[in-house]
């Protein structure tokens, strides 16, 4: 079987059980490091609920991510938070709502989940292009990451993707020890090394910047030192309130906009 990322030959990494009943083979590419489920036939069942009930870290994760993204967009991009942005696979809309509260003109999109927290701010390309796309806890869910990234950027008219995924080093992690596989939910089907992301960037004409578990694919390279500082929880959580002051958070103006539409 060829690698979906680089088309090199892959080898069997291990066989395990998914959703407590399906046998699944995971393949590994030694050229780019991509590790993936060979035939994830269980995905429809895995997404009976778009967000797993066992994802108890959803709120905490969004709080952390929103402050880090606010800092990256404000200090690492020349637009200083101006323009439009899109959160793809945006779940319940929590990140979109929080980014709007900070003052960024964020919009939501998700084919599989209900928009509960950012209603009225669904993405429509007819309203204009976006400067950047965010995709958090997404790439490990898709069967073809390159196609997903290209489609997401093309739909938004953007050339920058900010995303998260936990990388591994060396050989595929032991399936009995690495929690990130989440075999019990069956939703994580692809895993990356840094060089996997670099090759994805090369194929799409984008440069990779990464710090911790936050990654950027863009036409321009973000400073690693700057990203490392801005993605620290304590730093980003303090600075994001200053950003909200500078950009005039949209909580009140959004409420007025939604009332005017009624």
C-alpha positions in Angstrom: 0.0 0.0 0.0 1.3 3.5 -1.0 1.5 6.3 1.5 -1.3 8.9 1.1 1.3 11.7 1.8 4.4 10.8 -0.2 3.3 7.7 -2.2 6.2 5.7 -0.9 5.8 2.1 0.0 4.4 1.4 3.5 4.7 -1.5 5.9 2.5 -2.9 8.6 3.0 -1.2 11.9 0.5 -3.2 14.0 -3.0 -4.7 14.1 -5.3 -3.6 16.9 -9.0 -3.5 17.8 -11.1 -0.4 17.1 -14.4 0.4 18.9 -13.9 -2.8 20.9 -14.9 -5.0 17.9 -13.2 -4.2 14.6 -9.8 -5.5 13.6 -7.7 -2.7 12.1 -4.4 -2.6 10.4 -2.1 0.4 10.8 0.5 1.1 8.1 3.7 3.1 8.5 5.7 5.1 5.9 9.4 5.1 6.6 10.0 7.9 4.1 7.8 10.6 5.6 6.8 9.0 8.9 3.0 9.0 8.3 1.2 6.3 10.3 -2.4 5.6 9.3 -5.3 3.1 9.5 -5.3 1.1 6.2 -9.0 0.8 5.8 -11.0 2.9 8.4 -14.4 1.3 7.4 -15.8 2.1 10.9 -15.8 5.9 10.5 -19.5 6.3 9.9 -20.1 4.5 13.2 -17.4 6.4 15.0 -19.1 9.7 14.0 -22.6 8.8 15.2 -21.8 11.6 17.5 -19.4 14.1 15.9 -17.7 14.9 19.2 -17.1 11.9 21.5 -18.5 11.9 25.0 -15.1 11.0 26.3 -13.6 14.2 25.0 -13.7 15.8 28.4 -10.8 18.2 27.6 -12.8 20.0 24.9 -13.5 23.2 26.9 -10.0 23.4 28.5 -8.4 22.8 25.1 -10.4 25.6 23.4 -9.5 28.1 26.1 -5.9 27.3 25.7 -6.0 27.2 21.9 -7.9 30.5 21.5 -5.4 32.6 23.4 -2.5 31.0 21.5 -4.1 31.6 18.1 -5.0 35.2 19.1 -1.3 35.8 19.8 0.0 34.2 16.7 -2.5 36.0 14.4 -1.8 39.4 16.1 2.0 39.3 16.4 3.2 36.9 13.7 0.9 38.1 10.8 1.3 41.5 9.3 -2.4 42.1 9.3 -2.5 42.4 13.1 -5.8 40.6 13.4 -7.6 42.5 10.6 -9.5 40.6 7.9 -11.6 37.4 8.0 -10.7 34.0 9.4 -12.2 30.5 9.1 -12.3 27.7 11.6 -12.9 24.5 9.7 -14.4 21.4 11.5 -15.3 23.9 14.1 -17.4 21.6 16.3 -19.9 23.3 18.5 -18.5 26.7 17.5 -16.6 27.4 20.8 -13.3 28.5 19.2 -15.1 30.7 16.7 -17.0 32.4 19.5 -13.9 32.9 21.6 -11.9 34.3 18.7 -14.7 36.8 18.0 -14.7 37.7 21.7 -11.1 38.6 21.3 -11.9 40.8 18.3 -11.0 38.6 15.3 -13.6 38.3 12.5 -13.8 34.5 12.7 -16.4 32.3 11.0 -17.4 28.7 11.6 -17.7 25.7 9.3 -18.4 22.0 10.0 -20.1 19.4 7.9 -20.7 17.0 10.7 -21.5 19.0 13.9 -24.2 21.5 14.9 -23.1 25.1 15.5 -24.3 25.8 19.0 -22.1 28.7 20.1 -21.4 30.7 17.0 -24.8 30.8 15.3 -25.1 33.6 12.7 -21.4 33.4 11.9 -21.3 30.5 9.5 -18.7 30.8 6.7 -19.9 31.9 3.3 -17.2 32.4 0.6 -19.5 34.9 -1.1 -18.9 37.3 1.8 -15.2 37.4 1.1 -11.9 35.5 1.3 -10.1 34.7 4.6 -6.5 35.5 5.6 -6.1 32.2 7.4 -7.8 28.9 8.3 -7.6 27.1 11.6 -8.1 23.4 12.0 -7.6 22.1 15.6 -7.7 18.4 16.4 -8.7 17.7 12.8 -5.9 16.3 10.7 -5.6 13.1 12.6 -9.3 12.5 11.7 -9.1 12.7 7.9 -8.2 10.0 5.4 -6.2 12.3 3.1 -4.6 15.3 4.9 -3.2 16.9 1.7 -6.6 17.0 0.0 -8.2 18.3 3.2 -5.7 21.1 3.6 -5.8 22.1 -0.1 -9.6 22.1 -0.2 -9.9 24.1 3.1 -7.5 26.8 2.0 -9.0 27.0 -1.5 -12.5 27.3 -0.2 -11.4 30.1 2.1 -9.1 31.8 -0.4 -6.4 31.6 2.2 -2.7 30.6 2.1 -2.1 30.0 5.9 -3.3 27.1 8.0 -2.9 27.0 11.8 -3.6 23.6 13.2 -2.8 21.2 16.0 -1.8 17.6 16.2 0.5 15.7 18.5 3.6 14.5 16.7 5.6 11.3 17.4 9.3 10.6 16.9 11.1 7.5 15.7 9.2 4.2 15.4 5.4 4.1 15.7 4.4 4.4 19.4 3.4 1.2 21.2 -0.4 0.8 20.7 -0.7 -0.3 24.3 0.9 2.9 25.7 0.1 5.9 23.5 -3.2 7.5 24.6 -3.4 9.6 21.4 -4.5 6.6 19.3 -7.9 6.7 21.0 -8.8 3.2 19.6 -12.0 3.2 21.8 -13.5 6.1 19.7 -12.1 5.1 16.3 -11.8 8.7 15.2 -8.1 9.2 15.1 -6.8 7.5 12.0 -3.6 9.3 11.0 -0.5 10.3 12.9 2.4 12.5 11.9 6.0 13.3 12.5 7.6 16.7 11.8 9.0 15.5 8.5 5.5 14.4 7.5 4.2 17.9 7.9 7.3 19.3 6.1 6.6 17.1 3.1 2.9 18.1 3.1 4.1 21.7 3.0 6.4 21.0 0.1 3.7 19.4 -1.9 1.4 22.4 -1.3 4.1 25.1 -1.7 3.9 26.1 2.0 6.5 26.4 4.7 6.1 24.7 8.0 6.5 26.5 11.4 5.9 24.6 14.6 6.1 25.0 18.3 4.9 22.4 20.8 1.7 21.0 19.3 0.8 24.1 17.3 1.8 24.1 13.7 1.5 26.6 10.8 1.7 26.0 7.1 2.0 29.3 5.2 3.7 31.0 2.3 5.9 32.8 4.9 7.7 31.1 7.7 6.8 32.1 11.3 9.6 32.7 13.7 10.2 29.6 15.9 11.5 31.6 18.8 8.4 33.9 18.7 6.0 31.0 18.3 7.7 29.2 21.2 7.0 32.2 23.5 3.5 33.0 22.2 2.3 29.4 22.6 3.1 29.2 26.3 -0.1 29.1 28.2 0.8 31.7 30.8 2.1 34.1 28.2 -0.8 33.8 25.7 -3.5 34.0 28.4 -2.1 37.3 29.7 -1.5 38.8 26.3 -4.9 37.9 24.8 -6.7 40.3 27.1 -4.5 43.1 25.8 -5.3 42.0 22.2 -9.0 42.0 23.0 -8.7 45.6 24.2 -6.8 46.6 21.1 -9.2 44.9 18.6 -12.4 45.7 20.5 -13.9 42.3 21.3 -17.0 41.5 19.3 -19.3 40.1 22.0 -21.5 43.2 22.3 -21.4 44.1 18.6 -22.2 40.6 17.6 -25.2 40.6 19.9 -26.4 43.8 18.2 -25.9 42.3 14.8 -27.9 39.2 15.6 -30.7 41.2 17.1 -30.9 43.4 14.0 -31.3 40.2 11.9 -34.4 39.1 13.8 
